[in-house]
Amino acid sequence: KERKLTPVLPGAYQQSHSQGYGYMHQTSLSSMRSMQHSPNLRTYRAMYDYSAQDEDEVSFRDGDYIVNVQPIDDGWMYGTVQRTGKTGMLPANYIEFVN
């Protein structure tokens, strides 16, 4: 059984796989793009200075705007600091909801 399938599979499989992947990739890109403008990604303002404690966190200053904020778990959010353009985790109790 296997011997018979082997010559046919690699080319056919790779071709359809790469086409399928390209199509999926485009779809996920456009859905990500529309996500960034969706109303449930909110803007927050920093109330205190915070310096990142880890490489997946972002530093910000009092008064900085944090955009595209998503809650992760208790006490942590994920967002982009508008001033620096850096994206990462930040402590929820350091920022306040703007809109």
PDB file as gemmi writes it, atoms N, CA and C in Angstrom:
CRYST1    1.000    1.000    1.000  90.00  90.00  90.00 P 1                      
ATOM      1  N   LYS A   1       0.824  -1.198   0.000  1.00  0.00           N  
ATOM      2  CA  LYS A   1       0.000   0.000   0.000  1.00  0.00           C  
ATOM      3  C   LYS A   1       0.873   1.269   0.000  1.00  0.00           C  
ATOM      4  N   GLU A   2       1.780   1.362   0.960  1.00  0.00           N  
ATOM      5  CA  GLU A   2       2.612   2.551   1.071  1.00  0.00           C  
ATOM      6  C   GLU A   2       3.478   2.769  -0.167  1.00  0.00           C  
ATOM      7  N   ARG A   3       4.066   1.678  -0.679  1.00  0.00           N  
ATOM      8  CA  ARG A   3       4.962   1.811  -1.815  1.00  0.00           C  
ATOM      9  C   ARG A   3       4.240   2.429  -3.005  1.00  0.00           C  
ATOM     10  N   LYS A   4       3.011   2.044  -3.196  1.00  0.00           N  
ATOM     11  CA  LYS A   4       2.260   2.546  -4.330  1.00  0.00           C  
ATOM     12  C   LYS A   4       1.977   4.051  -4.196  1.00  0.00           C  
ATOM     13  N   LEU A   5       1.666   4.513  -2.989  1.00  0.00           N  
ATOM     14  CA  LEU A   5       1.310   5.918  -2.774  1.00  0.00           C  
ATOM     15  C   LEU A   5       2.512   6.852  -2.806  1.00  0.00           C  
ATOM     16  N   THR A   6       3.653   6.392  -2.354  1.00  0.00           N  
ATOM     17  CA  THR A   6       4.796   7.279  -2.162  1.00  0.00           C  
ATOM     18  C   THR A   6       5.154   8.134  -3.384  1.00  0.00           C  
ATOM     19  N   PRO A   7       5.292   7.572  -4.594  1.00  0.00           N  
ATOM     20  CA  PRO A   7       5.693   8.442  -5.713  1.00  0.00           C  
ATOM     21  C   PRO A   7       4.680   9.566  -5.979  1.00  0.00           C  
ATOM     22  N   VAL A   8       3.416   9.294  -5.804  1.00  0.00           N  
ATOM     23  CA  VAL A   8       2.385  10.274  -6.131  1.00  0.00           C  
ATOM     24  C   VAL A   8       2.328  11.386  -5.073  1.00  0.00           C  
ATOM     25  N   LEU A   9       2.434  11.002  -3.820  1.00  0.00           N  
ATOM     26  CA  LEU A   9       2.164  11.947  -2.736  1.00  0.00           C  
ATOM     27  C   LEU A   9       3.037  13.193  -2.672  1.00  0.00           C  
ATOM     28  N   PRO A  10       4.357  13.079  -2.645  1.00  0.00           N  
ATOM     29  CA  PRO A  10       5.132  14.286  -2.314  1.00  0.00           C  
ATOM     30  C   PRO A  10       4.767  15.511  -3.131  1.00  0.00           C  
ATOM     31  N   GLY A  11       4.814  15.399  -4.446  1.00  0.00           N  
ATOM     32  CA  GLY A  11       4.507  16.566  -5.280  1.00  0.00           C  
ATOM     33  C   GLY A  11       3.083  17.034  -5.100  1.00  0.00           C  
ATOM     34  N   ALA A  12       2.137  16.133  -5.220  1.00  0.00           N  
ATOM     35  CA  ALA A  12       0.725  16.493  -5.134  1.00  0.00           C  
ATOM     36  C   ALA A  12       0.407  17.078  -3.761  1.00  0.00           C  
ATOM     37  N   TYR A  13       0.925  16.421  -2.744  1.00  0.00           N  
ATOM     38  CA  TYR A  13       0.631  16.865  -1.386  1.00  0.00           C  
ATOM     39  C   TYR A  13       1.218  18.256  -1.144  1.00  0.00           C  
ATOM     40  N   GLN A  14       2.483  18.437  -1.515  1.00  0.00           N  
ATOM     41  CA  GLN A  14       3.129  19.718  -1.272  1.00  0.00           C  
ATOM     42  C   GLN A  14       2.413  20.846  -2.008  1.00  0.00           C  
ATOM     43  N   GLN A  15       2.039  20.595  -3.254  1.00  0.00           N  
ATOM     44  CA  GLN A  15       1.390  21.628  -4.041  1.00  0.00           C  
ATOM     45  C   GLN A  15       0.079  22.065  -3.386  1.00  0.00           C  
ATOM     46  N   SER A  16      -0.797  21.104  -3.106  1.00  0.00           N  
ATOM     47  CA  SER A  16      -2.086  21.474  -2.519  1.00  0.00           C  
ATOM     48  C   SER A  16      -1.872  22.046  -1.117  1.00  0.00           C  
ATOM     49  N   HIS A  17      -0.854  21.547  -0.416  1.00  0.00           N  
ATOM     50  CA  HIS A  17      -0.605  22.035   0.946  1.00  0.00           C  
ATOM     51  C   HIS A  17      -0.180  23.500   0.912  1.00  0.00           C  
ATOM     52  N   SER A  18       0.738  23.860  -0.004  1.00  0.00           N  
ATOM     53  CA  SER A  18       1.213  25.239  -0.020  1.00  0.00           C  
ATOM     54  C   SER A  18       0.104  26.181  -0.485  1.00  0.00           C  
ATOM     55  N   GLN A  19      -0.724  25.735  -1.429  1.00  0.00           N  
ATOM     56  CA  GLN A  19      -1.846  26.580  -1.847  1.00  0.00           C  
ATOM     57  C   GLN A  19      -2.807  26.784  -0.679  1.00  0.00           C  
ATOM     58  N   GLY A  20      -3.117  25.697   0.000  1.00  0.00           N  
ATOM     59  CA  GLY A  20      -4.029  25.797   1.139  1.00  0.00           C  
ATOM     60  C   GLY A  20      -3.450  26.694   2.212  1.00  0.00           C  
ATOM     61  N   TYR A  21      -2.162  26.563   2.439  1.00  0.00           N  
ATOM     62  CA  TYR A  21      -1.531  27.371   3.479  1.00  0.00           C  
ATOM     63  C   TYR A  21      -1.580  28.847   3.089  1.00  0.00           C  
ATOM     64  N   GLY A  22      -1.267  29.147   1.815  1.00  0.00           N  
ATOM     65  CA  GLY A  22      -1.291  30.531   1.362  1.00  0.00           C  
ATOM     66  C   GLY A  22      -2.672  31.124   1.565  1.00  0.00           C  
ATOM     67  N   TYR A  23      -3.685  30.358   1.236  1.00  0.00           N  
ATOM     68  CA  TYR A  23      -5.056  30.850   1.379  1.00  0.00           C  
ATOM     69  C   TYR A  23      -5.377  31.101   2.849  1.00  0.00           C  
ATOM     70  N   MET A  24      -5.030  30.129   3.700  1.00  0.00           N  
ATOM     71  CA  MET A  24      -5.295  30.285   5.132  1.00  0.00           C  
ATOM     72  C   MET A  24      -4.544  31.476   5.697  1.00  0.00           C  
ATOM     73  N   HIS A  25      -3.317  31.641   5.251  1.00  0.00           N  
ATOM     74  CA  HIS A  25      -2.475  32.714   5.761  1.00  0.00           C  
ATOM     75  C   HIS A  25      -3.108  34.070   5.453  1.00  0.00           C  
ATOM     76  N   GLN A  26      -3.576  34.239   4.220  1.00  0.00           N  
ATOM     77  CA  GLN A  26      -4.220  35.499   3.847  1.00  0.00           C  
ATOM     78  C   GLN A  26      -5.452  35.756   4.708  1.00  0.00           C  
ATOM     79  N   THR A  27      -6.232  34.722   4.922  1.00  0.00           N  
ATOM     80  CA  THR A  27      -7.441  34.871   5.721  1.00  0.00           C  
ATOM     81  C   THR A  27      -7.096  35.316   7.133  1.00  0.00           C  
ATOM     82  N   SER A  28      -6.112  34.671   7.751  1.00  0.00           N  
ATOM     83  CA  SER A  28      -5.788  35.027   9.122  1.00  0.00           C  
ATOM     84  C   SER A  28      -5.196  36.432   9.182  1.00  0.00           C  
ATOM     85  N   LEU A  29      -4.459  36.828   8.152  1.00  0.00           N  
ATOM     86  CA  LEU A  29      -3.920  38.182   8.127  1.00  0.00           C  
ATOM     87  C   LEU A  29      -5.033  39.207   8.083  1.00  0.00           C  
ATOM     88  N   SER A  30      -6.013  39.002   7.203  1.00  0.00           N  
ATOM     89  CA  SER A  30      -7.078  39.995   7.090  1.00  0.00           C  
ATOM     90  C   SER A  30      -7.945  40.008   8.346  1.00  0.00           C  
ATOM     91  N   SER A  31      -8.145  38.852   8.973  1.00  0.00           N  
ATOM     92  CA  SER A  31      -8.946  38.862  10.192  1.00  0.00           C  
ATOM     93  C   SER A  31      -8.175  39.536  11.322  1.00  0.00           C  
ATOM     94  N   MET A  32      -6.844  39.396  11.324  1.00  0.00           N  
ATOM     95  CA  MET A  32      -6.046  40.097  12.321  1.00  0.00           C  
ATOM     96  C   MET A  32      -6.135  41.600  12.093  1.00  0.00           C  
ATOM     97  N   ARG A  33      -6.112  42.004  10.831  1.00  0.00           N  
ATOM     98  CA  ARG A  33      -6.154  43.419  10.508  1.00  0.00           C  
ATOM     99  C   ARG A  33      -7.486  44.019  10.966  1.00  0.00           C  
ATOM    100  N   SER A  34      -8.571  43.316  10.699  1.00  0.00           N  
ATOM    101  CA  SER A  34      -9.873  43.846  11.107  1.00  0.00           C  
ATOM    102  C   SER A  34     -10.020  43.830  12.623  1.00  0.00           C  
ATOM    103  N   MET A  35      -9.318  42.903  13.286  1.00  0.00           N  
ATOM    104  CA  MET A  35      -9.367  42.849  14.747  1.00  0.00           C  
ATOM    105  C   MET A  35      -8.817  44.126  15.363  1.00  0.00           C  
ATOM    106  N   GLN A  36      -7.761  44.672  14.755  1.00  0.00           N  
ATOM    107  CA  GLN A  36      -7.119  45.847  15.320  1.00  0.00           C  
ATOM    108  C   GLN A  36      -8.056  47.046  15.330  1.00  0.00           C  
ATOM    109  N   HIS A  37      -9.024  47.061  14.445  1.00  0.00           N  
ATOM    110  CA  HIS A  37      -9.931  48.207  14.397  1.00  0.00           C  
ATOM    111  C   HIS A  37     -11.277  47.910  15.040  1.00  0.00           C  
ATOM    112  N   SER A  38     -11.402  46.741  15.640  1.00  0.00           N  
ATOM    113  CA  SER A  38     -12.697  46.401  16.212  1.00  0.00           C  
ATOM    114  C   SER A  38     -12.887  47.122  17.546  1.00  0.00           C  
ATOM    115  N   PRO A  39     -14.116  47.439  17.890  1.00  0.00           N  
ATOM    116  CA  PRO A  39     -14.399  48.276  19.061  1.00  0.00           C  
ATOM    117  C   PRO A  39     -14.042  47.639  20.400  1.00  0.00           C  
ATOM    118  N   ASN A  40     -13.861  46.314  20.435  1.00  0.00           N  
ATOM    119  CA  ASN A  40     -13.588  45.722  21.742  1.00  0.00           C  
ATOM    120  C   ASN A  40     -12.104  45.772  22.117  1.00  0.00           C  
ATOM    121  N   LEU A  41     -11.251  46.299  21.221  1.00  0.00           N  
ATOM    122  CA  LEU A  41      -9.867  46.551  21.607  1.00  0.00           C  
ATOM    123  C   LEU A  41      -9.790  47.991  22.086  1.00  0.00           C  
ATOM    124  N   ARG A  42      -9.502  48.169  23.351  1.00  0.00           N  
ATOM    125  CA  ARG A  42      -9.724  49.463  23.972  1.00  0.00           C  
ATOM    126  C   ARG A  42      -8.448  50.251  24.188  1.00  0.00           C  
ATOM    127  N   THR A  43      -8.646  51.538  24.455  1.00  0.00           N  
ATOM    128  CA  THR A  43      -7.529  52.420  24.758  1.00  0.00           C  
ATOM    129  C   THR A  43      -7.504  52.690  26.258  1.00  0.00           C  
ATOM    130  N   TYR A  44      -6.318  52.604  26.830  1.00  0.00           N  
ATOM    131  CA  TYR A  44      -6.117  52.879  28.252  1.00  0.00           C  
ATOM    132  C   TYR A  44      -5.053  53.956  28.396  1.00  0.00           C  
ATOM    133  N   ARG A  45      -5.006  54.568  29.568  1.00  0.00           N  
ATOM    134  CA  ARG A  45      -3.975  55.555  29.848  1.00  0.00           C  
ATOM    135  C   ARG A  45      -3.214  55.121  31.092  1.00  0.00           C  
ATOM    136  N   ALA A  46      -1.895  55.257  31.028  1.00  0.00           N  
ATOM    137  CA  ALA A  46      -1.061  54.862  32.157  1.00  0.00           C  
ATOM    138  C   ALA A  46      -1.201  55.866  33.293  1.00  0.00           C  
ATOM    139  N   MET A  47      -1.362  55.372  34.515  1.00  0.00           N  
ATOM    140  CA  MET A  47      -1.456  56.228  35.690  1.00  0.00           C  
ATOM    141  C   MET A  47      -0.124  56.334  36.420  1.00  0.00           C  
ATOM    142  N   TYR A  48       0.781  55.405  36.148  1.00  0.00           N  
ATOM    143  CA  TYR A  48       2.089  55.378  36.810  1.00  0.00           C  
ATOM    144  C   TYR A  48       3.153  54.999  35.790  1.00  0.00           C  
ATOM    145  N   ASP A  49       4.407  55.229  36.146  1.00  0.00           N  
ATOM    146  CA  ASP A  49       5.514  54.710  35.352  1.00  0.00           C  
ATOM    147  C   ASP A  49       5.635  53.208  35.625  1.00  0.00           C  
ATOM    148  N   TYR A  50       6.002  52.462  34.602  1.00  0.00           N  
ATOM    149  CA  TYR A  50       6.245  51.031  34.790  1.00  0.00           C  
ATOM    150  C   TYR A  50       7.420  50.628  33.920  1.00  0.00           C  
ATOM    151  N   SER A  51       8.392  49.941  34.501  1.00  0.00           N  
ATOM    152  CA  SER A  51       9.484  49.417  33.676  1.00  0.00           C  
ATOM    153  C   SER A  51       9.367  47.904  33.610  1.00  0.00           C  
ATOM    154  N   ALA A  52       9.498  47.401  32.400  1.00  0.00           N  
ATOM    155  CA  ALA A  52       9.301  45.979  32.120  1.00  0.00           C  
ATOM    156  C   ALA A  52      10.188  45.129  33.017  1.00  0.00           C  
ATOM    157  N   GLN A  53       9.594  44.088  33.590  1.00  0.00           N  
ATOM    158  CA  GLN A  53      10.323  43.155  34.451  1.00  0.00           C  
ATOM    159  C   GLN A  53      10.781  41.918  33.672  1.00  0.00           C  
ATOM    160  N   ASP A  54      10.260  41.759  32.475  1.00  0.00           N  
ATOM    161  CA  ASP A  54      10.542  40.566  31.684  1.00  0.00           C  
ATOM    162  C   ASP A  54      10.531  40.945  30.209  1.00  0.00           C  
ATOM    163  N   GLU A  55      11.077  40.057  29.350  1.00  0.00           N  
ATOM    164  CA  GLU A  55      11.192  40.444  27.944  1.00  0.00           C  
ATOM    165  C   GLU A  55       9.849  40.480  27.220  1.00  0.00           C  
ATOM    166  N   ASP A  56       8.804  39.862  27.784  1.00  0.00           N  
ATOM    167  CA  ASP A  56       7.498  39.943  27.117  1.00  0.00           C  
ATOM    168  C   ASP A  56       6.638  41.092  27.659  1.00  0.00           C  
ATOM    169  N   GLU A  57       7.221  41.917  28.520  1.00  0.00           N  
ATOM    170  CA  GLU A  57       6.488  43.061  29.059  1.00  0.00           C  
ATOM    171  C   GLU A  57       6.934  44.355  28.378  1.00  0.00           C  
ATOM    172  N   VAL A  58       6.128  45.407  28.539  1.00  0.00           N  
ATOM    173  CA  VAL A  58       6.491  46.706  27.966  1.00  0.00           C  
ATOM    174  C   VAL A  58       6.622  47.741  29.083  1.00  0.00           C  
ATOM    175  N   SER A  59       7.541  48.677  28.892  1.00  0.00           N  
ATOM    176  CA  SER A  59       7.688  49.804  29.806  1.00  0.00           C  
ATOM    177  C   SER A  59       6.821  50.960  29.311  1.00  0.00           C  
ATOM    178  N   PHE A  60       6.325  51.749  30.254  1.00  0.00           N  
ATOM    179  CA  PHE A  60       5.582  52.946  29.870  1.00  0.00           C  
ATOM    180  C   PHE A  60       5.709  53.995  30.955  1.00  0.00           C  
ATOM    181  N   ARG A  61       5.267  55.216  30.623  1.00  0.00           N  
ATOM    182  CA  ARG A  61       5.331  56.323  31.569  1.00  0.00           C  
ATOM    183  C   ARG A  61       3.930  56.793  31.915  1.00  0.00           C  
ATOM    184  N   ASP A  62       3.820  57.417  33.056  1.00  0.00           N  
ATOM    185  CA  ASP A  62       2.567  58.036  33.474  1.00  0.00           C  
ATOM    186  C   ASP A  62       2.055  58.930  32.346  1.00  0.00           C  
ATOM    187  N   GLY A  63       0.801  58.732  31.943  1.00  0.00           N  
ATOM    188  CA  GLY A  63       0.220  59.552  30.879  1.00  0.00           C  
ATOM    189  C   GLY A  63       0.299  58.930  29.496  1.00  0.00           C  
ATOM    190  N   ASP A  64       1.102  57.873  29.315  1.00  0.00           N  
ATOM    191  CA  ASP A  64       1.168  57.191  28.023  1.00  0.00           C  
ATOM    192  C   ASP A  64      -0.179  56.562  27.686  1.00  0.00           C  
ATOM    193  N   TYR A  65      -0.504  56.544  26.404  1.00  0.00           N  
ATOM    194  CA  TYR A  65      -1.706  55.834  25.964  1.00  0.00           C  
ATOM    195  C   TYR A  65      -1.327  54.436  25.528  1.00  0.00           C  
ATOM    196  N   ILE A  66      -2.119  53.460  25.976  1.00  0.00           N  
ATOM    197  CA  ILE A  66      -1.926  52.060  25.609  1.00  0.00           C  
ATOM    198  C   ILE A  66      -3.114  51.687  24.720  1.00  0.00           C  
ATOM    199  N   VAL A  67      -2.837  51.236  23.497  1.00  0.00           N  
ATOM    200  CA  VAL A  67      -3.912  50.935  22.547  1.00  0.00           C  
ATOM    201  C   VAL A  67      -3.992  49.442  22.272  1.00  0.00           C  
ATOM    202  N   ASN A  68      -5.131  49.027  21.682  1.00  0.00           N  
ATOM    203  CA  ASN A  68      -5.371  47.616  21.347  1.00  0.00           C  
ATOM    204  C   ASN A  68      -5.228  46.723  22.572  1.00  0.00           C  
ATOM    205  N   VAL A  69      -5.752  47.180  23.699  1.00  0.00           N  
ATOM    206  CA  VAL A  69      -5.569  46.450  24.953  1.00  0.00           C  
ATOM    207  C   VAL A  69      -6.516  45.258  25.029  1.00  0.00           C  
ATOM    208  N   GLN A  70      -5.957  44.118  25.413  1.00  0.00           N  
ATOM    209  CA  GLN A  70      -6.759  42.910  25.631  1.00  0.00           C  
ATOM    210  C   GLN A  70      -6.441  42.359  27.011  1.00  0.00           C  
ATOM    211  N   PRO A  71      -7.460  42.013  27.788  1.00  0.00           N  
ATOM    212  CA  PRO A  71      -7.200  41.386  29.082  1.00  0.00           C  
ATOM    213  C   PRO A  71      -6.633  39.985  28.895  1.00  0.00           C  
ATOM    214  N   ILE A  72      -5.679  39.607  29.731  1.00  0.00           N  
ATOM    215  CA  ILE A  72      -5.106  38.262  29.658  1.00  0.00           C  
ATOM    216  C   ILE A  72      -5.607  37.435  30.833  1.00  0.00           C  
ATOM    217  N   ASP A  73      -5.281  37.878  32.036  1.00  0.00           N  
ATOM    218  CA  ASP A  73      -5.816  37.209  33.215  1.00  0.00           C  
ATOM    219  C   ASP A  73      -5.865  38.238  34.332  1.00  0.00           C  
ATOM    220  N   ASP A  74      -6.104  37.803  35.546  1.00  0.00           N  
ATOM    221  CA  ASP A  74      -6.198  38.745  36.652  1.00  0.00           C  
ATOM    222  C   ASP A  74      -4.921  39.545  36.779  1.00  0.00           C  
ATOM    223  N   GLY A  75      -5.052  40.844  36.611  1.00  0.00           N  
ATOM    224  CA  GLY A  75      -3.915  41.708  36.839  1.00  0.00           C  
ATOM    225  C   GLY A  75      -3.018  41.959  35.641  1.00  0.00           C  
ATOM    226  N   TRP A  76      -3.249  41.285  34.520  1.00  0.00           N  
ATOM    227  CA  TRP A  76      -2.389  41.491  33.352  1.00  0.00           C  
ATOM    228  C   TRP A  76      -3.193  41.787  32.099  1.00  0.00           C  
ATOM    229  N   MET A  77      -2.684  42.721  31.322  1.00  0.00           N  
ATOM    230  CA  MET A  77      -3.269  43.061  30.029  1.00  0.00           C  
ATOM    231  C   MET A  77      -2.171  42.952  28.974  1.00  0.00           C  
ATOM    232  N   TYR A  78      -2.605  42.984  27.719  1.00  0.00           N  
ATOM    233  CA  TYR A  78      -1.676  42.951  26.599  1.00  0.00           C  
ATOM    234  C   TYR A  78      -2.026  44.128  25.714  1.00  0.00           C  
ATOM    235  N   GLY A  79      -1.049  44.959  25.366  1.00  0.00           N  
ATOM    236  CA  GLY A  79      -1.367  46.117  24.550  1.00  0.00           C  
ATOM    237  C   GLY A  79      -0.126  46.754  23.964  1.00  0.00           C  
ATOM    238  N   THR A  80      -0.346  47.840  23.205  1.00  0.00           N  
ATOM    239  CA  THR A  80       0.730  48.556  22.540  1.00  0.00           C  
ATOM    240  C   THR A  80       0.857  49.947  23.134  1.00  0.00           C  
ATOM    241  N   VAL A  81       2.064  50.298  23.550  1.00  0.00           N  
ATOM    242  CA  VAL A  81       2.315  51.645  24.049  1.00  0.00           C  
ATOM    243  C   VAL A  81       2.431  52.565  22.836  1.00  0.00           C  
ATOM    244  N   GLN A  82       1.502  53.536  22.739  1.00  0.00           N  
ATOM    245  CA  GLN A  82       1.448  54.373  21.551  1.00  0.00           C  
ATOM    246  C   GLN A  82       2.752  55.159  21.347  1.00  0.00           C  
ATOM    247  N   ARG A  83       3.326  55.657  22.405  1.00  0.00           N  
ATOM    248  CA  ARG A  83       4.519  56.507  22.299  1.00  0.00           C  
ATOM    249  C   ARG A  83       5.710  55.735  21.742  1.00  0.00           C  
ATOM    250  N   THR A  84       5.899  54.493  22.194  1.00  0.00           N  
ATOM    251  CA  THR A  84       7.080  53.728  21.792  1.00  0.00           C  
ATOM    252  C   THR A  84       6.786  52.743  20.661  1.00  0.00           C  
ATOM    253  N   GLY A  85       5.509  52.412  20.467  1.00  0.00           N  
ATOM    254  CA  GLY A  85       5.156  51.425  19.458  1.00  0.00           C  
ATOM    255  C   GLY A  85       5.433  49.997  19.891  1.00  0.00           C  
ATOM    256  N   LYS A  86       5.832  49.791  21.156  1.00  0.00           N  
ATOM    257  CA  LYS A  86       6.146  48.439  21.635  1.00  0.00           C  
ATOM    258  C   LYS A  86       4.890  47.757  22.155  1.00  0.00           C  
ATOM    259  N   THR A  87       4.800  46.460  21.902  1.00  0.00           N  
ATOM    260  CA  THR A  87       3.646  45.671  22.309  1.00  0.00           C  
ATOM    261  C   THR A  87       4.080  44.606  23.296  1.00  0.00           C  
ATOM    262  N   GLY A  88       3.267  44.389  24.332  1.00  0.00           N  
ATOM    263  CA  GLY A  88       3.583  43.344  25.297  1.00  0.00           C  
ATOM    264  C   GLY A  88       2.637  43.380  26.476  1.00  0.00           C  
ATOM    265  N   MET A  89       3.027  42.659  27.534  1.00  0.00           N  
ATOM    266  CA  MET A  89       2.188  42.560  28.717  1.00  0.00           C  
ATOM    267  C   MET A  89       2.425  43.752  29.629  1.00  0.00           C  
ATOM    268  N   LEU A  90       1.379  44.130  30.354  1.00  0.00           N  
ATOM    269  CA  LEU A  90       1.492  45.227  31.300  1.00  0.00           C  
ATOM    270  C   LEU A  90       0.521  45.011  32.449  1.00  0.00           C  
ATOM    271  N   PRO A  91       0.861  45.530  33.630  1.00  0.00           N  
ATOM    272  CA  PRO A  91       0.002  45.314  34.803  1.00  0.00           C  
ATOM    273  C   PRO A  91      -1.272  46.142  34.710  1.00  0.00           C  
ATOM    274  N   ALA A  92      -2.417  45.474  34.880  1.00  0.00           N  
ATOM    275  CA  ALA A  92      -3.716  46.123  34.701  1.00  0.00           C  
ATOM    276  C   ALA A  92      -3.954  47.253  35.705  1.00  0.00           C  
ATOM    277  N   ASN A  93      -3.402  47.139  36.894  1.00  0.00           N  
ATOM    278  CA  ASN A  93      -3.681  48.163  37.912  1.00  0.00           C  
ATOM    279  C   ASN A  93      -2.842  49.427  37.729  1.00  0.00           C  
ATOM    280  N   TYR A  94      -1.986  49.450  36.689  1.00  0.00           N  
ATOM    281  CA  TYR A  94      -1.208  50.656  36.385  1.00  0.00           C  
ATOM    282  C   TYR A  94      -1.888  51.527  35.330  1.00  0.00           C  
ATOM    283  N   ILE A  95      -2.947  50.992  34.716  1.00  0.00           N  
ATOM    284  CA  ILE A  95      -3.579  51.739  33.621  1.00  0.00           C  
ATOM    285  C   ILE A  95      -5.071  51.905  33.888  1.00  0.00           C  
ATOM    286  N   GLU A  96      -5.644  52.970  33.301  1.00  0.00           N  
ATOM    287  CA  GLU A  96      -7.080  53.206  33.453  1.00  0.00           C  
ATOM    288  C   GLU A  96      -7.739  53.258  32.082  1.00  0.00           C  
ATOM    289  N   PHE A  97      -8.989  52.836  32.058  1.00  0.00           N  
ATOM    290  CA  PHE A  97      -9.765  52.759  30.826  1.00  0.00           C  
ATOM    291  C   PHE A  97     -10.096  54.160  30.315  1.00  0.00           C  
ATOM    292  N   VAL A  98      -9.840  54.425  29.027  1.00  0.00           N  
ATOM    293  CA  VAL A  98     -10.189  55.715  28.449  1.00  0.00           C  
ATOM    294  C   VAL A  98     -11.434  55.611  27.587  1.00  0.00           C  
ATOM    295  N   ASN A  99     -11.401  54.710  26.580  1.00  0.00           N  
ATOM    296  CA  ASN A  99     -12.616  54.534  25.753  1.00  0.00           C  
ATOM    297  C   ASN A  99     -12.620  53.165  25.096  1.00  0.00           C  
TER     298      ASN A  99                                                      
END                                                                             
